[in-house]
């Protein structure tokens, strides 16, 4: 406790008290307060410190590493919620745009009791409409899912859905190198905020867009915003966490935002679309994005970085580094597996399981949950067991799980391969994302914009090539062979990760090259001035 000093009169309650007015008694249950900076006094007690709005407070807020991780976490969460919430929405919405005269119809006698004609006059049940009773006999459409005409229609839809999904990754693929170069020059905060603004615009377009072309523009805009957020966010973490172990932990937590977005997105989008309407999920995302933008304004204070920036390794040089390419390839092929499933699995479920809309999104739930668990576990764990071995095992598991998908005949059959796939991709991402920063520290200049542009390009190649090609592959050889092909690719690529066990430094490679050249030419030539070479002496 603190008692009034006997060295002077008791001051007024309205009078400012300083530390000299009190003496510390040894039996005090609390330590002495920190140096008092002034404030409001109450009944002889020390004044309340009202310095929470002081410049020092805001300086501590802006330098907080935890807040930085949280901002990157939220940015990745929103981007990936928007990325995946459209998965159960777009196939059904585009199908309705193409077939506006095909709403729910009253039940009619079974198919065998009436002639069947495939033309515009056929009335059929929309499998994706709320309230459709798929368990009862109905009109020709109730059995349309098992007909070749319906299957052909869905296979054609695969192509349009795949191209729409791939447009985001294709645009992001082109944008990433420019964003990487930009962050090296102006810093990370400004590109991060620009990404937020573009994400808001894309979300609103998704909410109110009613044509394929508008949805395509919205998806493409999201690619630009995602490029800014991903490259700047990961680069910012790499810069603020120079210690390799801390960096791995921080990126593991931040990647949890990506995992959470992938986790929440499909069921959230499917539920809101079915029971509220198409604009609902996107308007909710826009509201949350506004909160994230406000936090960025307060903490990051977006602007151009004025202090001198070290010159980073050119992007072309990084692209020639075989170790960076191996790490990037691992990210590409692992994520291509889930990217292939996004446009094709819902349509395959519609064709083979007669799934409802909410089930199309829920099918990705096991993968999302396990990815979230995996990134949080493997972030700190991979620094102990080795990032290369974690990623290698992950790619093998990806291959095994992909081969199990065509064997499923019900929703329950998708749980085990989905859970394993998500956990395995989490192993790869949590290992290779910090590995990219480590390779730059080890072999190049520690400027991270360009290398995380490459990492995001690797991610985007998977999400661009996968959906863009999946529709054509499914139409040509079917869904089972599509997933088997990517499974084989992952298993064959996995052994290359052994080279990341102990990557040499850039200086070591240069020294080895010099020593090799000296061994080859020593003793064969004499200097022009007549002196002997070092070996000849």
Secondary structure, DSSP 4 states (H G I P E B T S, - for coil): -EEE-TTSPPPPTTS---GGGEEE-TT-SSPPPPPP--EEEETTEEEEE-GGGSHHHHHHHHT-HHHHHHHHHHHHHHHHHHHHHTHHHHHHHHHHHH-TT---------GGGS----STT-----TTSTT--TTS--SGGGGGGGSHHHHHHHHHHHHHHHHHHHHHHHHHHHHHHHHHHHHHHH-SHHHHHHHHHHHHHHHHHHHH--SHHHHHHHHHHHHHHHHHHHHHHHHHHHHH--SHHHHHHHHHHHHHHHHHHHHHHHHHHHHHHHHT-HHHHHHHHHHHHHHHHHHHHHHT------SPPPPPPPHHHHHT-HHHHHHHHHHHHHHHHHHHHHHHHHHHHHHHT---HHHHHHTTHHHHHHHHHHHHHHHHHHHHH-HHHHHHHHHHHHHHHHHHHTT--SSTHHHHHHHHHHHHHHHHHHHHHHHHHHHHHHHS-S--HHHHHHHHHHHHHHHHHHHHHHHHHHHHH-HHHHHHHHHHHHHHHHGGGGGGTTPPPHHHHHHHHHHHHHHHHTTT---TTSPPPTTT-
